[in-house]
C-alpha cells in the first residue's frame, strides 16, 4: 500500500464503530501471527535446505503458494515447499499454529487447547498428532552453557513381537526379575538438556564410556559446564574433551550446588 493510501486509511479510523475496531484488531493480529509462522518455517528451512521428496540439496526457486516459497528439485524434478515431507504439510489455519503449540507446551487438554485457539475439538485432536509427530524427531544439534546429562531406564518392551524369546508375555507395566538396573532387562536412554531447553536423547547399547562419548561429543559445546551424577563414564568424557564437569551425587545429599542441578533433565 502506498504511503498516501495508508494515510487516508488512518484518517478513517475515527469513523469506525467499536465492533468494527475490534474486528480490525482481530484481523491484524491474525495476519501478523500467520506471517510470524511463515517466517519461522522459512528460517528453519534455510538452516538445512533440501528437497522434501528426495532430500537433494540442488534446487531452484519456483514461485510461491499460500505465502510459502516453492522450489523445483533438479534431482527428482518435483516441486516442494519448506513443509513438504513433514507432518505439518497441508495443515491449514497457519495463523493459529503458535497458539496451539503453546497450549501443547502448557499441557492443557484437547478441549481446552481447542477453546484457547478457537478451533473445533476434532481439529485439536488431529493437530495434536501432527504437532507431536513433527516434534518427535527434532533433536538439538548443539547444547551450550549449563548442560545436564543423565540416564533413565525403562523395561524392555516386546509389544507386537510374534517371536518373544526368553520370557513369558507380561501385562502392562510389570517389573524386572533381577534387582537394580541392568541393560539385560532395561533400555538405557541418555538424556541431555541445556538451560535453553535444547534437548537430545539416545538409546544406549551399554553404559560404557565409549557409548556415552559417542552421543555427547557431537553435541556438547567445548565451553559448556556438564552437570551429571557420579557415573564414571561422564568423568572419562569430560577428562578426554576438557569440558568442565560438575558432579552431583544424590546419595550424598548433593542435589543442588548454586545454580547447578539436574532438575531439568530429570523432568524429561
C-alpha positions in Angstrom: 0.0 0.0 0.0 1.3 3.5 -0.9 2.0 6.0 1.8 -0.8 8.3 0.8 -3.3 5.5 0.7 -2.2 4.4 4.1 -2.6 7.9 5.5 -6.2 8.0 4.0 -7.0 4.7 5.7 -5.7 6.0 9.0 -7.9 9.1 8.7 -11.0 6.9 8.5 -10.2 5.0 11.8 -12.2 7.6 13.7 -15.3 6.7 11.8 -15.2 3.0 12.8 -17.7 1.7 15.4 -16.4 -0.2 18.4 -17.4 -3.5 16.8 -15.6 -2.6 13.6 -12.5 -1.6 15.5 -12.4 -4.9 17.4 -12.8 -6.8 14.1 -10.0 -4.8 12.6 -7.7 -5.6 15.5 -8.6 -9.2 15.3 -7.8 -9.3 11.6 -4.5 -7.5 12.0 -3.5 -9.9 14.9 -4.3 -12.9 12.8 -2.3 -11.6 9.9 0.7 -10.9 12.0 0.6 -14.3 13.6 0.4 -16.0 10.2 3.3 -14.0 8.9 5.3 -15.0 12.0 4.7 -18.7 11.4 5.7 -18.3 7.8 8.9 -16.6 8.8 9.7 -19.4 11.3 9.0 -22.0 8.7 11.3 -20.4 6.1 14.0 -19.7 8.6 14.0 -23.4 9.7 14.2 -24.5 6.0 17.0 -22.1 5.3 19.1 -23.7 8.1 19.0 -27.1 6.3 17.6 -26.7 2.8 16.8 -29.9 1.0 14.1 -31.4 -1.3 11.1 -32.6 0.7 10.8 -35.6 -1.7 14.3 -37.0 -2.3 16.4 -35.0 0.1 18.6 -33.4 -2.6 20.1 -30.0 -2.0 20.2 -28.9 -5.6 17.0 -27.0 -6.5 15.9 -23.6 -7.8 13.1 -21.1 -6.9 9.7 -22.0 -8.4 7.4 -19.2 -7.3 5.2 -19.3 -4.2 1.9 -20.6 -3.0 0.0 -20.0 0.2 2.6 -17.5 1.3 5.4 -20.1 1.2 8.2 -20.2 -1.4 8.2 -23.1 -3.7 11.2 -24.8 -5.3 11.9 -27.2 -8.2 14.2 -30.0 -7.4 16.8 -30.6 -10.1 17.3 -34.2 -9.0 13.7 -35.6 -9.0 12.1 -32.7 -11.0 9.3 -32.3 -8.4 8.2 -29.1 -6.7 8.1 -28.6 -3.0 8.0 -26.1 -0.2 9.5 -25.9 3.3 6.8 -28.1 4.8 6.8 -30.9 2.1 7.5 -34.2 3.7 6.8 -33.0 7.2 3.8 -33.8 9.5 2.7 -30.2 9.1 2.4 -30.4 5.3 -1.2 -29.4 4.1 -2.2 -28.2 7.6 -4.4 -25.1 7.4 -5.2 -22.2 9.8 -1.5 -21.5 10.0 -2.1 -18.3 12.0 -3.3 -20.5 14.9 -0.3 -22.8 15.0 1.8 -20.9 17.5 -1.1 -20.5 20.0 -1.8 -24.2 19.6 1.8 -25.1 20.1 1.9 -23.0 23.3 -1.2 -24.9 24.5 0.6 -28.2 24.0 3.6 -27.0 25.9 1.3 -25.9 28.7 -0.1 -29.4 28.8 -3.7 -28.5 28.6 -6.4 -30.9 27.5 -7.5 -31.2 23.8 -10.8 -29.4 24.7 -9.0 -26.5 26.4 -6.5 -26.3 23.6 -9.4 -26.1 21.1 -11.1 -23.4 23.1 -7.9 -21.4 23.5 -7.2 -21.3 19.8 -10.8 -21.2 18.6 -10.7 -24.4 16.6 -13.0 -27.5 16.6 -12.3 -30.3 19.0 -11.7 -32.8 16.2 -9.2 -30.3 14.6 -7.5 -30.1 18.0 -7.3 -33.9 18.1 -5.7 -34.1 14.6 -3.4 -31.2 15.2 -2.1 -32.8 18.4 -0.9 -35.9 16.5 0.6 -33.7 13.7 2.5 -31.4 16.1 3.8 -34.2 18.3 4.9 -36.1 15.2 6.8 -33.0 14.0 8.5 -32.6 17.3 9.3 -36.3 17.9 12.4 -36.4 15.7 13.6 -32.9 16.4 16.7 -33.1 18.5 19.2 -30.5 19.4 22.4 -30.4 17.3 24.2 -28.4 20.0 23.8 -27.9 23.7 25.6 -25.0 25.4 26.0 -23.3 28.7 25.0 -25.4 31.7 24.3 -28.8 30.2 22.6 -31.6 32.3 23.0 -35.2 31.4 21.6 -38.3 32.9 20.2 -41.7 32.0 16.7 -43.1 32.5 15.8 -46.8 32.4 12.6 -48.4 31.1 11.7 -52.1 30.9 12.4 -53.6 27.6 9.2 -54.0 25.6 8.4 -56.6 23.0 4.9 -55.4 22.3 3.7 -56.7 19.0 6.5 -59.2 18.7 5.5 -62.7 17.4 8.8 -64.2 18.4 9.1 -63.5 22.1 12.1 -65.5 23.4 13.4 -65.8 27.0 10.4 -64.9 29.0 6.6 -65.2 29.2 4.4 -62.3 27.9 3.6 -59.7 30.6 0.8 -57.3 31.1 1.1 -53.6 31.0 3.9 -52.4 33.4 5.5 -55.2 35.3 8.9 -55.3 36.9 12.3 -56.7 36.2 13.2 -60.2 37.5 16.7 -59.0 38.7 17.1 -56.3 41.3 18.7 -53.0 40.2 19.0 -51.5 36.7 20.7 -53.6 34.0 20.7 -53.3 30.3 19.7 -57.0 30.2 16.1 -56.1 31.1 16.1 -52.4 30.7 16.6 -49.9 27.8 19.0 -47.2 28.9 18.2 -43.8 27.5 20.7 -41.0 27.7 19.1 -37.5 28.0 21.0 -34.3 27.5 19.4 -30.9 28.0 20.7 -27.3 28.5 19.1 -24.4 30.2 17.8 -23.0 26.9 15.5 -26.1 26.6 17.6 -27.7 23.8 17.3 -31.4 24.3 18.6 -34.6 22.7 18.3 -38.2 23.7 19.6 -41.6 22.6 19.2 -45.3 23.4 22.4 -46.7 24.8 23.6 -50.1 23.9 25.5 -50.2 27.1 26.7 -47.7 29.8 30.3 -47.7 28.8 32.3 -44.5 28.4 32.6 -45.2 24.7 28.8 -45.4 24.3 28.2 -42.2 26.2 31.1 -40.4 24.5 29.7 -41.3 21.0 26.5 -39.4 21.8 27.8 -36.5 23.9 30.9 -35.4 21.8 29.0 -34.2 18.7 26.5 -32.0 20.6 28.1 -30.7 23.8 29.9 -27.4 23.3 33.5 -27.1 24.3 32.8 -24.3 26.7 29.8 -26.0 28.4 29.6 -27.0 32.0 28.4 -30.6 32.1 26.3 -31.4 35.2 26.0 -35.2 35.9 25.7 -37.8 38.6 28.7 -39.9 39.7 28.8 -42.1 36.6 32.5 -42.6 35.8 31.7 -42.6 32.1 30.8 -38.9 32.3 34.1 -38.2 34.1 36.1 -40.0 31.4 34.3 -38.0 28.7 34.9 -34.7 30.5 38.6 -35.5 31.0 39.1 -36.5 27.4 37.4 -33.4 25.9 38.5 -30.9 28.5 34.9 -29.9 29.2 34.2 -28.6 32.7 32.2 -31.1 34.8 30.1 -30.6 37.9 29.3 -33.9 39.7 26.2 -34.2 42.0 25.7 -37.4 43.8 22.2 -37.6 45.2 23.0 -40.4 47.6 25.4 -38.0 49.3 22.7 -35.4 49.5 24.2 -33.4 46.6 21.1 -32.3 44.7 21.9 -28.6 44.1 25.1 -26.6 44.3 24.5 -23.0 43.5 22.9 -22.9 40.0 23.9 -26.4 39.2 21.4 -29.2 39.4 19.8 -31.9 37.1 16.2 -31.0 37.7 15.6 -30.1 34.0 16.9 -33.3 32.7 15.0 -35.3 35.4 11.8 -33.7 34.2 12.2 -35.1 30.7 
